[in-house]
């Protein structure tokens, strides 16, 4: 199985900050990577797919990059509604695997 | 609008069984592959099982292989997960989620149903 890691596991930030979350796959997955946002008590929401394509309706302050094994999620200007946990997920091969998550909370 | 609604969760003793359902609406269910994913309390997301639109291809995570069975009824726009030999570590919120296309990103998720396995 492809192992996904994320860093950091959590951090505190302020509204207006630019934040970057890193995701690494244990083997190359081309661009078969998605990012999800999850708020407490709710289901994950798709933000980005194919490593860098914004899902319809997702604000343009979210961006993704990378291919192969190393990927990043960037939030260019953190808003109050962005405080959440973010997961990366590979869909290159089964079993599908998720990263352990990165929790972004308020400083 | 696309909706996925899980049901069937509840409390069960170790070794017991439970059958989850996922009711789909707002899209042509028979055109889409679906997965089950779970999240243990305070933990991350774990993919469990996948079924293609016509049920010709099915995958399972090693953690549930031989215990869980995924199935679908396209005539009733429903997906199921039969869970047998349940263990305490199966306690989680269970989500169904739609693949945008076969084996691709998960674009719509249900709200989840809680399964608690405890004696």
Interface residues (C-beta under 8 A of the other chain):
Chain A: X1 X34 X36 X42 X43 X44 X45 X46 X49 X50 X55 X87 X89 X91 X94 X95 X96 X97 X98 X99 X100 X101
Chain B: X35 X44 X45 X46 X47 X50 X59 X61 X62 X95 X97 X100 X103 X104 X105 X106 X107 X109 X110 X111 X112
